[in-house]
Amino acid sequence: MVRLVGIDAKGKNVLVRSFDNATSLNLGAADLKAFAAYKTLIAVVSVDDLTGAQKAYVPYALTVNGQLQPGGA
């Protein structure tokens, strides 16, 4: 699951959009337009493992404007 969280400059208002079952997600400018008024944008990447079978870290890659972001490895 991927959640995008926009936080305004005063830290008082947030906007959250969830993308369930997103194994690959590609968002363009039109998709992100709702976040334009928010100073900070956070991506929360998680895996639901209801069986408990996943014992190792699940890697991911997050690329923004063509730049690989830290984390995920």
C-alpha atoms as a printed R data frame, in Angstrom:
   type eleno elety resid chain resno      x       y       z
1  ATOM     1    CA   MET     A     1  0.000   0.000   0.000
2  ATOM     2    CA   VAL     A     2  1.157   3.527  -0.732
3  ATOM     3    CA   ARG     A     3 -0.169   6.573   1.063
4  ATOM     4    CA   LEU     A     4  0.666  10.129   0.123
5  ATOM     5    CA   VAL     A     5  0.351  12.643   2.941
6  ATOM     6    CA   GLY     A     6  0.446  16.376   2.286
7  ATOM     7    CA   ILE     A     7  1.080  18.657   5.268
8  ATOM     8    CA   ASP     A     8  0.523  22.413   5.134
9  ATOM     9    CA   ALA     A     9  3.173  24.947   6.210
10 ATOM    10    CA   LYS     A    10  1.659  25.359   9.685
11 ATOM    11    CA   GLY     A    11  1.335  21.593  10.219
12 ATOM    12    CA   LYS     A    12 -2.378  21.911  10.926
13 ATOM    13    CA   ASN     A    13 -3.984  20.590   7.743
14 ATOM    14    CA   VAL     A    14 -3.270  17.326   5.978
15 ATOM    15    CA   LEU     A    15 -4.440  15.597   2.822
16 ATOM    16    CA   VAL     A    16 -4.152  11.800   2.571
17 ATOM    17    CA   ARG     A    17 -4.587   9.690  -0.559
18 ATOM    18    CA   SER     A    18 -4.273   5.893  -0.382
19 ATOM    19    CA   PHE     A    19 -3.380   3.530  -3.199
20 ATOM    20    CA   ASP     A    20 -4.248  -0.001  -2.052
21 ATOM    21    CA   ASN     A    21 -2.533  -3.012  -3.633
22 ATOM    22    CA   ALA     A    22 -0.130  -0.727  -5.499
23 ATOM    23    CA   THR     A    23  2.776  -2.884  -6.661
24 ATOM    24    CA   SER     A    24  3.745  -0.241  -9.206
25 ATOM    25    CA   LEU     A    25  2.540   3.323  -9.080
26 ATOM    26    CA   ASN     A    26  3.289   6.120 -11.528
27 ATOM    27    CA   LEU     A    27  1.739   9.517 -10.756
28 ATOM    28    CA   GLY     A    28  1.964  12.569 -12.966
29 ATOM    29    CA   ALA     A    29  1.418  16.271 -12.358
30 ATOM    30    CA   ALA     A    30 -2.357  15.976 -12.801
31 ATOM    31    CA   ASP     A    31 -2.483  13.193 -10.180
32 ATOM    32    CA   LEU     A    32 -0.545  15.311  -7.681
33 ATOM    33    CA   LYS     A    33 -2.347  18.619  -8.317
34 ATOM    34    CA   ALA     A    34 -4.424  18.209  -5.135
35 ATOM    35    CA   PHE     A    35 -1.184  18.394  -3.110
36 ATOM    36    CA   ALA     A    36  0.014  21.704  -4.655
37 ATOM    37    CA   ALA     A    37 -1.035  23.769  -1.615
38 ATOM    38    CA   TYR     A    38  0.865  21.541   0.836
39 ATOM    39    CA   LYS     A    39  4.447  22.390   1.779
40 ATOM    40    CA   THR     A    40  5.470  18.821   2.638
41 ATOM    41    CA   LEU     A    41  4.595  15.607   0.818
42 ATOM    42    CA   ILE     A    42  5.334  12.272   2.459
43 ATOM    43    CA   ALA     A    43  5.107   8.830   0.838
44 ATOM    44    CA   VAL     A    44  4.304   5.971   3.230
45 ATOM    45    CA   VAL     A    45  5.037   2.559   1.715
46 ATOM    46    CA   SER     A    46  3.772  -0.519   3.558
47 ATOM    47    CA   VAL     A    47  3.065  -4.199   3.035
48 ATOM    48    CA   ASP     A    48  0.119  -6.058   4.538
49 ATOM    49    CA   ASP     A    49  1.171  -9.573   5.489
50 ATOM    50    CA   LEU     A    50 -1.789 -11.024   7.353
51 ATOM    51    CA   THR     A    51 -0.274 -14.516   7.341
52 ATOM    52    CA   GLY     A    52  2.968 -13.536   9.043
53 ATOM    53    CA   ALA     A    53  4.888 -15.412   6.343
54 ATOM    54    CA   GLN     A    54  7.050 -12.426   5.394
55 ATOM    55    CA   LYS     A    55 10.123 -12.587   7.643
56 ATOM    56    CA   ALA     A    56 12.487 -10.303   5.725
57 ATOM    57    CA   TYR     A    57 12.399  -6.620   4.906
58 ATOM    58    CA   VAL     A    58 10.441  -5.911   1.730
59 ATOM    59    CA   PRO     A    59 12.505  -3.592  -0.478
60 ATOM    60    CA   TYR     A    60 11.009  -0.858  -2.654
61 ATOM    61    CA   ALA     A    61 12.221   1.987  -4.858
62 ATOM    62    CA   LEU     A    62 10.785   5.504  -4.779
63 ATOM    63    CA   THR     A    63 11.708   7.805  -7.646
64 ATOM    64    CA   VAL     A    64 10.667  11.475  -7.737
65 ATOM    65    CA   ASN     A    65 11.332  13.616 -10.813
66 ATOM    66    CA   GLY     A    66 13.745  10.966 -12.071
67 ATOM    67    CA   GLN     A    67 15.737  10.883  -8.816
68 ATOM    68    CA   LEU     A    68 15.861   7.741  -6.673
69 ATOM    69    CA   GLN     A    69 14.960   8.711  -3.105
70 ATOM    70    CA   PRO     A    70 16.713   7.342   0.013
71 ATOM    71    CA   GLY     A    71 15.195   4.375   1.825
72 ATOM    72    CA   GLY     A    72 13.645   1.201   0.582
73 ATOM    73    CA   ALA     A    73 16.802  -0.878   0.338
